[in-house]
Amino acid sequence: MMSKIRLIMLLAISLFLVSCQQMEREPYQSFFAEQRAKEPDSYQTAGKAIEIWTPEDVVTATIEQFKHDYEEVDFNVVVFDNIDLVDQYYQALLTNDPPDIMIISAADAGAFSGIEGLETLNEPPYYDEVIFNQRPETVLNQYVNESGEMYGFPVHLFPYVTFYRHDILAEFGFPSDPEDLAEYMSGVDQYFDLISSLYDEGLYAFQSTQSMLEWGLNSSYPFDENHQYLYQEPPFSDLLETIIKIDEQEWDVFQSIWEDSGYGSLKENRLVMFQAPSYVANIIYNWFPEQGGNWRMTSLPLEMSGLDKGAGLIAMIPSQSQEKRIAWDLIQLIADNLYNIHVHPNSHPMFDQTNINQFYLSEFDKPSLGRPSMLDQTAKLLWDNSIYQINQGAKVDQIYFEQTHNQLLDQIRNNQRVLTDD
């Protein structure tokens, strides 16, 4: 474990960085709930209160199910604004007054990757082979720090995927099978050729260069487990190269599905490919049910893969919690209920594609770029500024991205030394 001095330094870094800068879900029956054999101990649980802090209430529906085993336990769910959440959690840990469960956005996970005061969930009494084997190791490892300690357990996750109109791609001679298309888009030149050829036909295979950069940033972390910067190397550098090649064409494409431009192009069958978290399938189908069966999903292009950090949630148990056993049981049940969203569906009315669940699980199995780090907020601030400058018309070329890389590396150099100092 780190020294108290190092903990204070790390907290100071993250507090500085933070200062610089939700779709109702149906509960599912949980494997954990079905298999749990222990009987509730009314004497031990009488009068207990479990407090849960979270940026999104994915908890209450599961609590109603959970109460069948813990009828004498009170549950208090506090929903925090995501802007204040990290500060609130830090203050609670420093004052030894945290809740029993802290749920954090996956985008903010790095702020908790190197601090004391959290239970290590991949060790007894928490580690359970059955429970852990239900999750891909690649997902679980995202929340294991440099000391090998799992500080958070994933309770909500969505893979980033490519949505595409298989009928239109086939019409213009491009692969329409998901695996064949993923292979075709694995290299910069062929991926750009697909985008360019369809553009010549009045069709859009991307929303904008800004959105391409955004999905790359939202599905990856910029540092590895040793806090080394990753965005200057493939596959992320291949994404930047593709963005540069597109910007050179001066197409001025802005087809965001969240704006009238992209919505209209979807309706008119002209936006034929885009990248987004998997839950967007439900949104598009609700908008255009008549397009059901015309779409398929495949992996991200350029051999990118990862989970949506914005919608992802992880749960942590503070060491000061007085109800760790109950907290851990509840976390597992929440995680199982939400994970079943991906495990059970074999098909979706939007897609001409079966075994959707196997596709989701295969995406979870793929290694994501990077791992949460206490340096993430520095990178986010600089890359957000880069996106802003692109929106303002900045020339996008190799020099432009190198400037972002170099500025970031300059700002984190001293903090890297702190984080890697044993």
Order of alpha helices (4+ residues) and beta strands (2+ residues): alpha-alpha-alpha-beta-alpha-beta-alpha-beta-alpha-alpha-beta-beta-alpha-alpha-alpha-alpha-alpha-alpha-beta-alpha-beta-beta-alpha-alpha-alpha-alpha
